[in-house]
Amino acid sequence: MKIESFFQFVLVMIVFAITGSLSLIVTVSLFEALNLNVDSFSPLVFWPLRIIFIFFVYQVLLLIIAIPFGQFRYFWQFEKKILSRFGLKLN
């Protein structure tokens, strides 16, 4: 899982930037569609739920966004490393 060129580095940074922004947009839109907001839940429930949801949306979007940039293999290795820290082993 090494970046082998400056061009690949730029592509990886673009994927990270798009994914970060898009995961927040998707999560906010979904929460609004389901009418889940801080007024209808305790903040102690709402914010951890939202953070956990953003995390999972981010992981999925990272792989999806990586495909058109030709960086799926790099991000698949990245995902396996991240998920292994949570006790999930993928081959």
MOMODA-V262865 format. One line per field, one symbol per residue. phi: phi as a letter, one per 20 degrees, with the letter a starting at -180 (. if undefined). psi: psi as a letter, one per 40 degrees, with the letter a starting at -180 (. if undefined). burial: 1 if it has 9 or more other ideal C-beta (glycine too) atoms within 8 Angstrom, else 0. Layout:
phi->???
psi->???
burial->???
This chain:
phi->.dedbfffgffffffffffffffffffffffffelebffecfgfeffffffffggffffffgffffgfemdggffffffffffffenedde
psi->giheiddddddddddddddddddddddddddddefhiddeiidedddddddddddddddddddddddeeffddddddddddddddeehhi.
burial->0000000110110111011101110110011100011000100001101100110011101110110010110111111111110000000
